[in-house]
Amino acid sequence: MTRTTVRPSAGVAAAVAAPLLLLPWAAGPAFAHGAPTDPVSRVYACSPEGGAAARSAACRAAVAANGASFTAWDDLRVAGVGGRDRRVIPDGRLCSGGLPAYRGLDLARPDWPATRLEPGARLTLTYASTIAHTGTFRLYLTLPGYDPAKPLTWSDLPERPFAEVTDPPLRDGAYHIGAKLPADRTGRQLLYTVWQNSSTPDTYYSCSDVVFPGRGKAAGAATGATPAATAATPSRPRPARTAGGAPASPAAVPGRADGRPEAAAGDGSPVVDVTRDGSGVSAPLLAGGAAAVLVLTGGAALALWLRRR
């Protein structure tokens, strides 16, 4: 008896193969990205995922200077730095990592979307990611006297980070970095996060603008905003659901998408309150789920085609 081998047509094979290209193992390093979402980083706040913050004057200016939207908010990385951050990343370009594709993040202005924090309080930084990687997170806070209207330089940051954490677990699509904030900061400051991978040659850089109340003032007292610790039903940023709940003290105040005027920081500069919502997983994770659905659909189509032969 002659055995007949049935070969799918080129069209069917392409239909099945196309979804496979979307899977994480096919995409490789393209899915191995991340950025802080709480305190919100500039790149995430000004991305299409940033909500009301993305419509702020600072974000509009950043996109204009950039020449494009920050769609790839999780891809601000530089290869081969190897801990030589101060020699590789030039002054005035710390927020972009020196990458032309992110140059709008280096704009020196005092009205970037910011998260309100308490000096000396516990901080839980939420760093959204999609694939677990080994590496070290280093957190720096600008020194007293930092001027947000001037380009950020390495001299604005202390030599040593106030927190350094190696290989934290990835939970619910994010790393959660716990630390105690310095107690001597007031007004607008900048939280600079460096994530040096040890499983890849990449180092990720991010700038998160924060505001501390003036001495003797409760959080929000100078702004008329609700203190973070008592904000009503705070939710989490879109790209990563935190495990166990939101940070106790350092939290972003719910955003104002209702047309009310922006608040002012303790130094009088405007603050765009960062919005949190509890609406699920990150866009990359959603893309992975969609790819899985496409694979199942393609497989079913192939089985049906073979059955009909």
C-alpha positions in Angstrom: 0.0 0.0 0.0 1.3 3.4 -0.9 1.5 5.9 1.9 0.5 9.4 1.0 2.2 12.2 2.9 0.0 15.2 3.4 1.8 18.5 3.5 0.1 21.7 4.5 0.0 24.4 1.9 2.2 27.4 2.2 -0.8 29.5 3.2 -1.8 27.2 6.0 1.8 26.9 7.3 2.2 30.7 7.3 -1.1 31.1 9.2 0.1 28.7 11.9 3.7 30.1 12.0 2.7 33.8 12.3 1.3 33.5 15.8 4.4 31.7 16.9 6.5 34.7 16.1 4.6 36.6 18.8 5.5 34.2 21.6 8.1 35.3 24.3 10.5 32.6 23.4 10.4 33.7 19.7 10.8 37.4 20.6 13.7 36.7 22.9 15.2 39.8 24.7 12.5 42.0 23.3 10.3 40.9 26.2 13.0 41.3 28.8 12.3 44.9 29.7 11.0 47.1 32.5 10.6 50.5 34.1 9.4 51.9 37.5 5.7 52.6 37.7 5.6 53.6 41.4 7.1 56.1 41.9 6.2 56.6 38.3 9.1 57.1 35.9 9.1 59.8 33.2 9.2 57.3 30.4 6.1 55.4 31.7 4.2 58.6 32.7 4.7 60.0 29.2 3.9 56.8 27.4 0.5 55.9 25.9 -0.1 53.9 29.2 0.4 57.0 31.3 -3.2 58.2 31.5 -3.6 61.8 32.6 0.1 62.2 33.2 0.8 61.7 29.5 -1.3 64.7 28.8 0.7 67.0 31.1 2.6 69.9 29.7 6.0 68.3 30.5 5.1 65.0 28.7 3.8 66.9 25.7 7.0 68.8 25.5 9.0 65.6 26.0 7.2 63.8 23.1 7.7 66.9 20.9 11.4 67.0 21.7 11.6 63.2 21.2 9.9 63.3 17.8 7.8 60.3 18.7 5.7 58.8 21.5 7.3 56.8 24.2 5.6 53.6 23.2 8.6 51.5 24.1 8.6 52.7 27.7 10.1 49.4 28.9 13.2 49.5 26.6 15.4 52.2 28.0 18.6 50.2 28.3 22.3 50.5 27.4 24.4 47.4 26.7 27.9 46.9 27.9 28.1 49.5 30.7 29.2 47.0 33.3 28.9 49.3 36.3 30.7 52.2 34.6 27.6 54.4 34.7 29.3 57.7 35.5 31.8 57.2 32.7 29.4 56.0 30.0 26.3 58.0 30.6 27.0 61.7 30.0 25.8 64.6 32.3 22.6 66.1 31.2 21.5 62.8 29.6 21.0 60.6 32.7 17.2 60.2 32.2 17.6 59.1 28.6 20.6 56.9 29.3 22.3 58.9 26.5 19.9 57.3 24.0 18.7 59.6 21.2 15.3 57.8 21.1 14.6 59.0 24.6 16.1 62.4 24.6 12.9 64.1 25.5 13.2 62.7 29.0 16.2 64.9 29.7 14.2 68.2 29.5 15.1 70.3 32.5 11.7 71.6 33.9 10.0 71.6 37.3 6.6 70.3 36.2 7.2 66.6 35.4 4.5 64.3 36.7 5.5 63.5 40.2 4.8 61.1 43.1 4.5 62.5 46.7 6.7 60.9 49.3 7.4 61.3 53.0 11.0 62.0 54.0 12.4 59.2 56.1 9.5 56.9 55.3 9.6 53.4 53.9 9.6 53.2 50.1 8.4 50.3 48.1 9.5 50.9 44.5 7.4 48.9 41.9 9.5 48.1 38.8 7.3 46.5 36.1 8.9 43.7 34.2 7.8 40.7 32.1 10.6 38.2 32.4 12.6 37.5 35.5 16.3 38.5 35.3 19.1 38.4 37.7 20.8 41.7 38.5 21.1 44.6 41.0 18.9 47.6 41.5 20.6 50.8 42.8 18.4 53.7 44.0 19.7 57.2 44.2 17.9 60.4 45.4 19.1 63.8 44.3 21.0 65.8 46.9 19.6 68.7 48.9 19.7 71.8 46.7 18.8 69.9 43.5 17.3 72.3 40.9 14.9 70.5 38.6 15.1 73.5 36.2 18.7 72.5 35.4 19.9 69.4 33.5 20.5 66.4 35.8 24.2 65.7 36.3 26.0 63.0 38.2 27.1 65.7 40.8 23.3 66.0 41.7 23.4 62.4 43.0 25.4 61.0 45.9 28.3 58.6 45.2 26.5 55.8 46.9 22.9 54.7 46.4 20.6 54.8 49.5 19.4 51.3 48.6 20.9 48.4 46.7 19.0 45.1 46.1 20.3 42.1 44.2 18.0 39.5 42.6 14.6 40.3 44.1 11.8 38.0 43.0 9.5 38.9 40.2 6.0 38.8 41.5 2.8 39.6 39.6 4.7 41.2 36.8 6.9 43.5 38.9 9.9 43.7 41.2 9.2 45.3 44.6 12.2 47.1 46.1 11.9 48.1 49.7 14.1 50.8 51.3 14.1 53.7 53.7 14.1 57.2 52.2 16.6 59.8 53.3 15.1 62.1 55.9 16.6 65.4 54.8 14.9 66.0 51.5 12.2 68.6 50.8 10.4 69.9 47.7 11.1 68.5 44.3 13.7 65.7 44.0 14.5 63.0 41.5 14.7 59.2 42.2 17.2 57.7 39.9 17.1 54.0 39.4 19.8 51.9 37.8 19.1 48.2 37.1 22.3 46.4 36.1 21.4 43.0 34.7 23.8 40.1 35.4 21.9 37.7 33.1 22.1 40.1 30.1 24.7 42.8 29.2 22.1 45.5 29.6 21.7 48.3 32.2 18.4 50.1 32.6 18.1 53.7 33.7 15.0 55.7 34.8 14.1 59.0 36.4 11.1 59.2 38.7 10.2 62.8 39.8 9.1 63.0 43.5 7.9 65.7 45.9 8.6 65.9 49.6 6.6 68.3 51.8 8.4 71.1 53.5 9.6 70.8 57.0 6.9 70.8 59.6 4.2 70.1 56.9 2.2 67.0 56.5 2.2 65.4 53.0 -0.2 67.4 50.8 -0.6 70.2 53.3 1.1 72.7 51.0 -0.8 71.5 48.0 -4.3 70.9 49.3 -4.1 67.3 48.1 -5.0 64.2 50.1 -2.0 62.7 52.0 -0.8 59.5 50.3 -1.3 57.5 53.5 -5.0 58.3 53.6 -5.8 58.6 50.0 -9.1 57.0 49.1 -8.9 53.6 47.4 -5.5 54.0 45.7 -5.1 51.6 42.8 -2.0 50.3 41.1 -0.3 51.2 37.9 -1.5 49.4 34.8 1.6 47.5 33.8 2.1 45.5 37.0 -0.2 44.4 39.8 1.6 44.6 43.1 1.6 41.6 45.4 -0.3 42.0 48.6 -1.3 45.6 48.2 0.0 49.1 47.7 2.9 50.6 49.7 1.9 51.9 53.1 3.5 55.3 53.0 5.1 56.3 49.7 2.1 56.3 47.3 1.1 58.4 44.4 -1.9 60.6 45.1 -4.9 59.7 42.8 -4.8 61.7 39.6 -7.0 64.5 38.6 -8.7 63.6 35.4 -11.8 65.7 36.3 -10.5 69.0 35.0 -9.6 70.4 38.4 -6.4 72.5 38.4 -3.1 70.9 39.1 -1.7 71.1 42.6 1.6 72.8 43.5 4.6 71.4 45.2 6.0 72.8 48.3 8.2 75.1 46.2 5.2 76.4 44.2 5.9 74.4 41.1 2.9 72.5 39.6 2.5 68.8 40.3 0.6 66.4 38.1 -0.8 63.8 40.5 0.0 60.3 39.3 -3.1 58.2 38.6 -3.2 54.5 39.7 -5.7 52.1 38.4 -6.1 48.4 39.2 -6.8 47.3 35.6 -4.7 44.2 35.2 -1.5 43.2 33.6 1.0 44.9 31.5 0.7 45.5 27.8 3.6 43.0 27.0 1.8 40.3 29.1 -1.4 41.0 27.3 0.4 40.6 24.0 1.7 37.3 25.2 -1.8 36.2 26.1 -3.1 37.3 22.7 -0.3 35.3 21.0 -1.3 32.2 22.9 -4.9 32.6 21.7 -3.6 33.0 18.1 -1.5 29.8 18.4 -4.5 27.9 19.6 -6.6 29.3 16.8 -3.9 28.5 14.2 -3.5 24.9 15.6 -7.2 24.3 15.4 -7.3 25.6 11.8 -4.5 23.3 10.9 -6.2 20.3 12.5 -9.4 21.0 10.7 -7.6 21.4 7.3 -5.8 18.1 7.8 -9.1 16.3 8.7 -10.7 17.5 5.5 -7.9 16.3 3.3 
